[in-house]
Amino acid sequence: MKKDRIFKKTKRLFALFTCFLMIVTNCMVSFAADTIKASNTPVEDYGILTSVKITTDSEGKNEVVNGQKVHIYGSVYVNYTWKLNGHTSGDIVTFDLPDSLSAGSKAISFYLYAPDGVTKVGLVEVPKDSNHATVTFLDDPDKDGDYLKDHTGITGTMQFAAVWKSGIETGKKEITFVYDTTSKSYNIDIYNDQGDDAPILENINKWGFYYNDDGNKYVSWEVDINSALKSNVDFSKGTFTEQLGPGQKLIEDSIKIVRRYWDSSSSSYKFERLRMDGKDYPAFTQYIKSFTMTRDANNNATGFYIEFVDGPINGEFMFGFDSVTLDGVKLGPTEYTNYAKFTKNDSEVYEVNVNSIDRSGRGDAVGYMTNVKLKKIDEANHSALAGAEFKLVKGTTEDGEIVRDHLITDTNGEIKINSLSEGTYSLVETKAPIGYKLDTTPQTFEIDYNKADSNRNLYIDLFMTNALLDNSIQITKNYEESDEKLEEEDLAEFTIFREDGTVVGKMNRTGNVYTYKNIVAGSYYIEETKVPATYVKAEKLYFIVNPDRSIQITYAGTSATNVTQGSQYDVSAIIENKIHRGRITLVKHEFKNRDKELQGAIFKLQKKELGTYVDVEGKTNLITDKNGKIVVEDLLPGEYQFIETKAPEGYLLDKTPIVFQIGPNSYEVVTYKSNRKKLVPKVKGSKELNPNIKETKTTKTTSQLKAATTGNKVTAPKTMDNVNTSVWIVLFVFSSGCLCLLRKKKKI
């Protein structure tokens, strides 16, 4: 019993321990999953960018044109449009600006805002001196649920005020921007005027940009004096005045002064540091006599004043410094002012007053986006059509401003267009699917959130049909001339078959022309399925229909002529119907003896025309050969007869016509004709008078018989050898009958 209790307790403890392990394991798995979700890996994705342009102004209006000159120290504004590309909170994507551009000496950082202008949906960052941008998508903690997941169509703009990368050479450059699945290039002439011919503007240049850092807004300013390095610019006894505009405080430790000059010994530019990070370098006193800070009533530094030494000084002097903006003194959305003046020899004065630019960048959105789906189908059977190409334009006409181009239907016949803002759009077909007619009728639709809130972030479904391109194959039937006129019901019929013998359909006939239209892609042949009586069946005509609906004849045979390609979609041919000609074979043989063919019989051939037999030209002297045959070929259908004009030697002439028919049921005719031997009179010493009685060795000729009857006494035969026995029998029977009748009358 005690052992049983111990066993049961052990069993319970083991079960509890197993449950504990399962709970701990689940917690660890959940924690690991949360950890993985929270540490998303950056992924390069140009798909969030939908368009790009570079401008010379922050408002994005003055786009740079090919060949335009841009100063090497100037800024260009990179203006992207962006969209959510299926992203959710925590996703990190990256893309690069062109290698020739960078953020400059200060990092760029700004938010992407949702259409309400308040909700932050993304953070854009570009490190200083870099062109590599990172976008981290956010989920606003003040909003319920996953804001990005519920608003998949958000789109907007992002702008970078970029500078040319340090060390870039002047001259013509091709600047290429990659976005979405394409790219766009600008040809820009980067210049930096140097030497005595440079414009006077190069005596003093100034620019500034502001940026955000640690929750504060700063402005970075730079001033160049004699950036053209004119040899006649002498700084001796010159002065330089720098004065910030309102709302700023100069950061004293940020002031840096550098001199650039041309070193003829090394044929290169050299740089001298005069002041950097609040520290003066030895060269400072070599060129600058005095340096004085200017301050406001609150002792805030607002500028400085410099006096150059009396000795000759040349080269370029570059000044750089930062200011921090003061709360409540922001002059408009992007601008702060700065004034600079350079005085030379107490007489020449050059001054400039500039506004800062926003180099921190900015991003915004234009509204909830709607997604549109177009399905392209066959007009007749509604099957999906791939390969149709469209452009999306604003407005209701095909020549509206292009929003998207080269949109191609997929294998499901669909085009999906994401992230469209409010407005009126039209989809215009620019290229039809293979084998179909182009339909440029604009497919217009409207997105208006005030009218239909339900179409936010949903698909608008559009359908469009295409009709097949017309194609046709045509046959013209020519009949060889004949005495027999064909009636309508006797004319030929043609049928189209697939390569495997499946019937497609009978060709339509108009007169002697046969046509079949709108044939789908495949391999076919045309067969004459009804042949007029007395005519030869035409050969099959083979052809193919390509996927684009064009037709090509692959084999026409000898029956077809004048095969022409009216266009790639219309083909015609002429098919000649030859009359079916026949052949007659006449076999001449001895009477009751077909094994004995008779050579030398002469015949003429006649054809019945209009009820009368007339001689066939060239066929009036036909002679049987050694085999007793006459063969006549190439006879047109009709009724014919042979007439014997000369018997074989030793045989009786037989003028009985031998009538035969060529066509429509028989074109190979064989006929037999026999001849009897001539009767030969019997003379003394001759055994027979009939050629059908076996001859003896002493048979005489006809001339010998005549001589015997005229000049000599004829010996009567002992028997009736010289008269046919059957004749004598008939006479005997007839005489006996007459005698019987006479006797009967006498008794009466």
Protein Blocks (a to p, Z undefined) as FASTA:
>chain_A
ZZmmmmmmmmmmmmmmmmmmmmmmmmmmmmmmmmmmmmccddddfklpgbdcddfbfnom
accdehiacdfkbccddddddddehiaehiacdddddfkbcebjbdcddddddfkomacc
bdcdddehiabdcddddddfkbgcjfklmmmmgccdddddddddehiaedjddddddehj
bccdddddddddedjkbcfklmpccddddddeehiacddddddehklopaklcfehiacd
ddddehiacdfklpccddddddfklopacdddfbgghiacfklmmmmmbdcddddfkopa
fbdcddddfbdcedjddddddddddehiagcjkbccddddddehhlaccddddddddfkb
paddfbdcdddddddddfklopacehiacdddehjbfkbccfbghiacdfkopacdehia
edddddddfbdcehiacdfbdcdddddfklmmmlgoiacddddddddddddddddddddd
dfbdcdfklpccdddddfkopafbdcddehjaccdehiaedddddddfbdcehiacdddd
dddddfkopacdfbgbjmbghiacfblmbccddddddddddddddddddehiaklccehi
acdddddeehiacddehilbcccdfkopacdehiaedddddddfbdcehiacdfbdcddd
ehjkbcbdcdddddddddddddehiabfbfkbccdfkbccfklmmmmmmmmccdddfblf
lbcfklmmmmmmmmmmmmmmmmmmmmZZ
